Amino acid sequence: MTDLFTRSTTALAERFDDTIVVLDHVSGSSVQLNAAAACVWDALEAPADAGQVAGRLAQRFGLATDRAAADAKAALEGFVERGLVMRTTEPQR
């Protein structure tokens, strides 16, 4: 099984230069994303798994694969904890 991540339907985002501000209009919580977290957010324009997100980070910032994977995992978990991203499971084919 593969975990897929997708943006919550209650999350609204606005870009300001290199940062993104995300507001959950149901809970009222908000978070300002730095450039790396904004890259993760952008990678979730469509549902994606952690490997796809890590690939975007590695490409954008020139990170080693293991570092990009760790950073992607941390950002995705933080988004899930805040309710800004939903995790679903897709059966492997």
Helices and strands as residue ranges (DSSP letters): E 2-7, E 11-16, E 19-24, E 30-33, H 35-43, E 48-49, H 50-61, H 65-81, E 85-90
